[in-house]
Every structure is written in C-alpha cells, then in structure tokens.
Amino acid sequence: MRNRFVIGSATLLGLLGWQLGSTRAGVSAKDSRSNAAATDISDAEIQLALQKAPAAPVIDQALRVVSINGEYNVAVGIVRRNKTISSSSGNAIEHSQITEVYHVVAGTGTLITGGTIVNPKPLEPNSEIVKILVGPGTSGDSIQGGVSRHVGPGDVVIIPPHTSHWFSEVTSDQIIYLVVRVDPQKLLPAGFKPQ
C-alpha cells in the first residue's frame, strides 16, 4: 500500500506541475510566475464538512476550487459513501475533462475503472455536480468490464478524463476519500469555498 501512495503522490505532483525542491533541465525550483499564497484546508474543516453533510448514501462535498496562476483550476473535496451503495444504485460516472485523484482516508471498498457505463446518460448541465464538482460527463447504472481493485486507507487512484469509474461495493460501514480534481479547462468556479 505504501508504494502505491508514494507513486500516486509523485504522479499527482507531476500532474500539477510542481517541482519537488530541485532543479530539472535548467528550470528553477521556484517558478517566477508563482507569487500566490498556498491554500490550506485543515482537518478540522474537512471533519466539519462531513458532520454538516446531510444523511445520504453518498456525500461529495467541495471544499475549495483554486486557480493555479490562471492556467488551470484545482478543486479539493471530501467524499463519503455508505455501505448501502450497491450495484443497483446507479453511481457509475465518467468526466469529460476533469482528472480525479482519490486518496482513501477511511474504510474499504471495490472500485472499478474503465469499461463501459451501463445505461449511460449525460449529467444534467445545470446540476451542482456539473457546475461545482466534476464538469460535464456521463452517469449510469454500473460498469461492464473494467478493472476491479480493492482500496483502503492510504491508497491513491488517479482517474483520467473519459475513464468510467464506480464503487461496486463498500466493504466497511463507509468509505471516505479526499478527492483532488485537476481542471485544465477551468470549468469549476475558481474561488469556491462552502459557506
């Protein structure tokens, strides 16, 4: 599990264009264009978001959407899925332009990626899920085919655009994961912070 986290973290940092405190190919470790302050999200804020969330089988709470030098946006959220999620719940999804990075913090489940969404339908363009969480995409009942993996605390999974994904089973009472959404088209509202 630890190797998966290290590899996933390094890939995430590479995706965001960060330097790991060293010089590569003559590029300085500090980008001269970056004078913005870092964005902090405390554990207390994450826990409060989970506590305030309504009782529902799936909670996907956006915590921040940050513009990175005006070039792309990065969103951070927290997701909780209860054990009641099953193959009949219709939670398969695919995002057209957003890359997601899941970091499981509690619980276990079976995540399927790739394959084909069963009974696909476009996400409602005016919904909160499109406007704040993931941009345009497709949802459906389940996934046919794909790669199945058991995930638990510490695991990281990177899900590129146009990759179907679905928790076919939550094997503990619930699974909670931090999600980082890389938004190169700036579809999500930069500056977003829940009230």
KAHU-V396333 format. One record per residue. SS is DSSP state (A for helix, B for strand, O for the rest). PHI is phi as a letter, one per 30 degrees, with the letter a starting at -180 (* if undefined). D_FIRST is the distance of its C-alpha to the first C-alpha in whole Angstrom. Layout:
((SS & PHI & D_FIRST) (SS & PHI & D_FIRST))
This chain:
((O & * & 0) (A & d & 4) (A & e & 6) (A & d & 5) (A & d & 6) (A & d & 9) (A & d & 10) (A & d & 11) (A & d & 12) (A & d & 15) (A & d & 15) (A & e & 16) (A & d & 18) (A & d & 20) (A & e & 21) (O & d & 23) (O & i & 25) (O & d & 24) (O & c & 24) (O & c & 22) (O & i & 25) (O & b & 26) (O & c & 29) (B & b & 28) (O & h & 31) (O & i & 34) (B & c & 32) (O & d & 32) (O & d & 29) (O & c & 31) (O & d & 32) (O & d & 36) (O & d & 36) (O & c & 33) (O & c & 35) (O & d & 34) (O & d & 32) (O & d & 28) (O & c & 28) (O & c & 26) (O & b & 25) (O & d & 24) (A & e & 22) (A & d & 26) (A & d & 27) (A & d & 23) (A & d & 24) (A & d & 28) (A & d & 27) (A & d & 25) (A & d & 28) (A & d & 31) (O & d & 29) (O & d & 32) (O & d & 31) (O & a & 29) (O & e & 27) (B & b & 25) (B & b & 25) (B & b & 25) (B & c & 26) (B & d & 26) (B & c & 26) (B & a & 28) (B & b & 29) (B & c & 29) (B & d & 31) (B & c & 30) (O & h & 33) (O & i & 35) (O & c & 33) (B & a & 30) (B & c & 29) (B & b & 25) (B & c & 25) (B & b & 22) (B & b & 22) (B & b & 21) (B & b & 20) (B & b & 21) (B & b & 21) (B & d & 23) (O & e & 22) (O & d & 26) (O & d & 24) (O & b & 25) (O & d & 26) (O & c & 29) (O & d & 29) (O & i & 29) (O & c & 26) (B & d & 25) (B & a & 25) (B & b & 26) (B & c & 26) (O & d & 29) (O & b & 28) (O & c & 25) (B & c & 22) (B & c & 19) (B & b & 16) (B & c & 14) (B & b & 12) (B & d & 11) (B & c & 13) (B & a & 14) (O & i & 14) (O & b & 13) (B & a & 14) (B & c & 15) (B & c & 15) (B & c & 18) (B & b & 18) (O & i & 21) (O & i & 24) (B & b & 27) (B & d & 28) (B & d & 31) (O & h & 34) (O & d & 33) (B & b & 35) (B & d & 35) (O & d & 33) (O & d & 36) (O & d & 37) (O & c & 39) (O & d & 36) (A & d & 33) (A & d & 30) (A & d & 32) (A & d & 34) (A & c & 31) (A & c & 28) (A & b & 27) (O & i & 30) (O & d & 32) (B & l & 30) (B & b & 30) (B & b & 29) (B & a & 30) (O & d & 30) (B & a & 27) (B & b & 25) (B & c & 27) (O & i & 24) (O & i & 21) (B & c & 18) (B & c & 16) (B & b & 12) (B & d & 11) (B & b & 9) (O & a & 9) (O & e & 9) (O & j & 7) (O & d & 6) (B & b & 9) (B & b & 11) (B & c & 15) (B & c & 18) (O & d & 21) (O & e & 24) (O & i & 26) (O & c & 23) (O & d & 23) (B & b & 20) (B & a & 21) (B & d & 19) (B & d & 21) (B & a & 20) (B & c & 18) (O & c & 17) (O & c & 18) (O & e & 21) (B & a & 19) (B & b & 16) (B & b & 17) (B & b & 15) (B & d & 17) (B & b & 18) (B & c & 19) (B & c & 22) (B & c & 23) (B & b & 27) (O & d & 29) (O & d & 32) (O & h & 32) (O & d & 33) (O & d & 31) (O & d & 34) (O & e & 33) (O & j & 34) (O & d & 33) (O & a & 32) (O & d & 32) (O & d & 35))
